[in-house]
Amino acid sequence: SAAEINQALLDKGVFGGKDISREFPQLGQSALYCVTEVHSQADIDRLVEILAEVTK
């Protein structure tokens, strides 16, 4: 679930996306992520790596 993924991210020191599963049930288990100019490419790459790891 989005909540489980967010917890796994938090366990690794990364804040996850906003769980939008309740607001948009038609999307199933979903989260909304936002990156801005304050996030480096390395930050984004780390998020992608951890997401790939925790969603296996």
DSSP file (Angstrom, degrees, kcal/mol; ACC not computed):
  #  RESIDUE AA STRUCTURE BP1 BP2  ACC     N-H-->O    O-->H-N    N-H-->O    O-->H-N    TCO  KAPPA ALPHA  PHI   PSI    X-CA   Y-CA   Z-CA
    1    1 A S     >        0   0    0      0, 0.0     4,-2.2     0, 0.0     5,-0.2   0.000 360.0 360.0 360.0 164.1    0.0    0.0    0.0
    2    2 A A  H  >  +     0   0    0      1,-0.2     4,-2.6     2,-0.2     5,-0.2   0.883 360.0  53.8 -60.2 -38.6    1.0    3.6   -0.3
    3    3 A A  H  > S+     0   0    0      2,-0.2     4,-2.1     1,-0.2    -1,-0.2   0.896 108.1  49.2 -64.4 -40.1    1.2    3.9    3.5
    4    4 A E  H  > S+     0   0    0      2,-0.2     4,-2.3     1,-0.2    -2,-0.2   0.896 111.6  48.9 -66.6 -40.1    3.6    0.9    3.6
    5    5 A I  H  X S+     0   0    0     -4,-2.2     4,-2.5     2,-0.2    -2,-0.2   0.926 110.4  51.1 -64.7 -44.2    5.8    2.3    0.9
    6    6 A N  H  X S+     0   0    0     -4,-2.6     4,-2.6     1,-0.2    10,-0.2   0.889 110.2  49.7 -61.0 -38.7    5.9    5.7    2.8
    7    7 A Q  H  X S+     0   0    0     -4,-2.1     4,-2.4     2,-0.2    -1,-0.2   0.913 110.0  50.4 -66.4 -41.6    6.9    3.9    6.0
    8    8 A A  H  X S+     0   0    0     -4,-2.3     4,-0.7     2,-0.2    -2,-0.2   0.896 112.1  48.1 -62.8 -39.8    9.7    2.0    4.2
    9    9 A L  H ><>S+     0   0    0     -4,-2.5     5,-2.4     1,-0.2     3,-1.3   0.940 110.6  50.6 -63.6 -46.9   10.9    5.3    2.7
   10   10 A L  H ><5S+     0   0    0     -4,-2.6     3,-2.0     1,-0.3    -2,-0.2   0.868 102.7  60.3 -60.8 -37.1   10.8    7.0    6.1
   11   11 A D  H 3<5S+     0   0    0     -4,-2.4    -1,-0.3     1,-0.3    -2,-0.2   0.761 107.7  46.9 -60.3 -24.0   12.8    4.1    7.6
   12   12 A K  T <<5S-     0   0    0     -3,-1.3    -1,-0.3    -4,-0.7    -2,-0.2   0.242 127.0-100.8-102.0  10.7   15.5    5.0    5.2
   13   13 A G  T < 5S+     0   0    0     -3,-2.0     2,-0.4     1,-0.2    -3,-0.2   0.693  84.7 120.4  83.0  19.7   15.3    8.7    6.0
   14   14 A V      < -     0   0    0     -5,-2.4     2,-0.4    -8,-0.1    -1,-0.2  -0.966  60.1-131.7-120.9 129.9   13.3    9.8    2.9
   15   15 A F        -     0   0    0     -2,-0.4    -8,-0.1    -3,-0.1    -9,-0.0  -0.646  29.1-144.2 -77.4 132.7    9.9   11.4    3.1
   16   16 A G        -     0   0    0     -2,-0.4     2,-0.1   -10,-0.2    -1,-0.1  -0.048  25.0 -75.8 -85.1-170.5    7.4    9.7    0.8
   17   17 A G        -     0   0    0    -15,-0.1     2,-0.5     1,-0.1    16,-0.2  -0.331  54.6 -84.8 -83.1 167.9    4.6   11.0   -1.3
   18   18 A K  E     -A   32   0A   0     14,-2.6    14,-2.5    -2,-0.1     2,-0.7  -0.628  44.4-124.0 -73.1 122.8    1.2   12.2   -0.2
   19   19 A D  E     +A   31   0A   0     -2,-0.5    12,-0.2    12,-0.2     3,-0.2  -0.587  35.5 173.9 -70.2 113.0   -1.1    9.2    0.1
   20   20 A I     >  +     0   0    0     10,-1.9     4,-2.3    -2,-0.7     7,-0.2   0.148  43.1 111.5-108.0  17.9   -4.0   10.1   -2.2
   21   21 A S  T  4 S+     0   0    0      9,-0.6     7,-0.2     1,-0.2     6,-0.2   0.859  81.7  42.6 -61.8 -37.6   -5.7    6.7   -2.0
   22   22 A R  T  4 S+     0   0    0     -3,-0.2    -1,-0.2     1,-0.2    -2,-0.1   0.896 115.4  47.7 -76.8 -40.3   -8.7    8.1    0.0
   23   23 A E  T  4 S+     0   0    0      1,-0.3    -2,-0.2    -4,-0.2    -1,-0.2   0.828 127.7  25.9 -70.1 -30.6   -9.1   11.3   -2.0
   24   24 A F    ><  +     0   0    0     -4,-2.3     3,-2.3     4,-0.2    -1,-0.3  -0.593  66.9 166.5-132.6  70.3   -9.0    9.4   -5.3
   25   25 A P  G >  S+     0   0    0      0, 0.0     3,-1.7     0, 0.0    -1,-0.1   0.763  72.7  70.8 -60.6 -24.3  -10.1    5.8   -4.7
   26   26 A Q  G 3  S+     0   0    0      1,-0.3     3,-0.1    -3,-0.1    -5,-0.1   0.685  94.7  56.2 -65.7 -15.8  -10.4    5.3   -8.5
   27   27 A L  G <  S-     0   0    0     -3,-2.3    -1,-0.3     1,-0.3    -6,-0.1   0.455  99.1-146.8 -92.7  -2.0   -6.6    5.4   -8.6
   28   28 A G    <   -     0   0    0     -3,-1.7     2,-0.9    -4,-0.2    -1,-0.3  -0.397  65.9  -1.5  70.2-150.3   -6.2    2.6   -6.1
   29   29 A Q  S    S+     0   0    0     -3,-0.1     2,-0.3    -2,-0.1    -1,-0.0  -0.652  91.8 154.1 -76.4 106.6   -3.2    2.8   -3.9
   30   30 A S        -     0   0    0     -2,-0.9   -10,-1.9    -6,-0.0    -9,-0.6  -0.946  29.4-162.9-137.7 154.4   -1.5    5.9   -5.1
   31   31 A A  E     -A   19   0A   0     -2,-0.3     2,-0.5   -12,-0.2   -12,-0.2  -0.983  16.4-135.4-136.6 149.7    0.9    8.6   -3.8
   32   32 A L  E     -A   18   0A   0    -14,-2.5   -14,-2.6    -2,-0.3     2,-0.3  -0.919  21.6-166.1-107.9 124.4    1.7   12.1   -5.1
   33   33 A Y        -     0   0    0     -2,-0.5     2,-0.4   -16,-0.2   -16,-0.1  -0.835   2.7-165.9-110.5 147.8    5.3   13.1   -5.2
   34   34 A C        -     0   0    0     -2,-0.3     2,-0.4     2,-0.0    -2,-0.0  -0.997   5.6-178.1-134.4 130.9    6.7   16.6   -5.7
   35   35 A V        +     0   0    0     -2,-0.4     2,-0.2     4,-0.0    -2,-0.0  -0.979   8.2 178.2-125.6 144.3   10.2   17.6   -6.5
   36   36 A T    >   -     0   0    0     -2,-0.4     3,-2.0     4,-0.0    -2,-0.0  -0.645  50.9 -76.1-129.9-173.4   11.4   21.2   -6.9
   37   37 A E  T 3  S+     0   0    0      1,-0.3    -2,-0.0    -2,-0.2     0, 0.0   0.659 122.7  67.3 -64.5 -15.4   14.7   23.0   -7.5
   38   38 A V  T 3  S+     0   0    0      2,-0.1     2,-0.5     0, 0.0    -1,-0.3   0.611  86.8  81.9 -80.7 -10.0   15.8   22.4   -3.9
   39   39 A H  S <  S-     0   0    0     -3,-2.0     2,-0.1     4,-0.0    -4,-0.0  -0.840  75.9-143.4 -96.5 126.4   16.0   18.6   -4.7
   40   40 A S     >  -     0   0    0     -2,-0.5     4,-2.0     1,-0.1     5,-0.2  -0.343  26.4-108.4 -80.7 166.3   19.2   17.6   -6.5
   41   41 A Q  H  > S+     0   0    0      1,-0.2     4,-2.8     2,-0.2     5,-0.2   0.873 123.2  56.8 -60.3 -35.8   19.4   14.9   -9.2
   42   42 A A  H  > S+     0   0    0      2,-0.2     4,-2.3     1,-0.2    -1,-0.2   0.886 104.2  52.2 -63.4 -38.5   21.1   12.8   -6.5
   43   43 A D  H  > S+     0   0    0      2,-0.2     4,-2.2     1,-0.2    -2,-0.2   0.931 112.3  45.1 -60.5 -46.0   18.1   13.2   -4.2
   44   44 A I  H  X S+     0   0    0     -4,-2.0     4,-2.5     1,-0.2    -2,-0.2   0.908 111.9  51.5 -66.2 -42.8   15.8   12.1   -7.0
   45   45 A D  H  X S+     0   0    0     -4,-2.8     4,-2.5     1,-0.2    -1,-0.2   0.896 109.4  50.9 -61.1 -40.1   18.0    9.2   -8.0
   46   46 A R  H  X S+     0   0    0     -4,-2.3     4,-2.6     2,-0.2     5,-0.2   0.920 109.4  50.6 -64.1 -43.4   18.1    8.0   -4.3
   47   47 A L  H  X S+     0   0    0     -4,-2.2     4,-2.8     1,-0.2     5,-0.2   0.934 111.4  48.2 -58.5 -46.7   14.3    8.2   -4.2
   48   48 A V  H  X S+     0   0    0     -4,-2.5     4,-2.5     1,-0.2    -2,-0.2   0.916 111.8  49.6 -61.3 -44.4   14.0    6.1   -7.3
   49   49 A E  H  X S+     0   0    0     -4,-2.5     4,-2.0     2,-0.2    -1,-0.2   0.926 113.6  45.1 -61.4 -45.3   16.5    3.5   -6.0
   50   50 A I  H  X S+     0   0    0     -4,-2.6     4,-2.8     2,-0.2     5,-0.2   0.907 111.9  52.0 -67.9 -40.8   14.7    3.1   -2.7
   51   51 A L  H  X S+     0   0    0     -4,-2.8     4,-1.4    -5,-0.2    -1,-0.2   0.920 109.9  49.5 -60.0 -42.7   11.3    2.9   -4.4
   52   52 A A  H  < S+     0   0    0     -4,-2.5     4,-0.2    -5,-0.2    -1,-0.2   0.897 113.3  47.8 -61.9 -39.2   12.6    0.2   -6.7
   53   53 A E  H >< S+     0   0    0     -4,-2.0     3,-0.9     1,-0.2    -2,-0.2   0.926 114.4  43.0 -67.6 -46.3   14.0   -1.7   -3.6
   54   54 A V  H 3< S+     0   0    0     -4,-2.8    -1,-0.2     1,-0.2    -2,-0.2   0.618 111.1  54.8 -81.7 -11.4   10.9   -1.4   -1.4
   55   55 A T  T 3<        0   0    0     -4,-1.4    -1,-0.2    -5,-0.2    -2,-0.2   0.337 360.0 360.0-102.6   7.6    8.4   -2.3   -4.2
   56   56 A K    <         0   0    0     -3,-0.9    -1,-0.2    -4,-0.2    -2,-0.1   0.490 360.0 360.0 -70.1 360.0   10.0   -5.6   -5.3
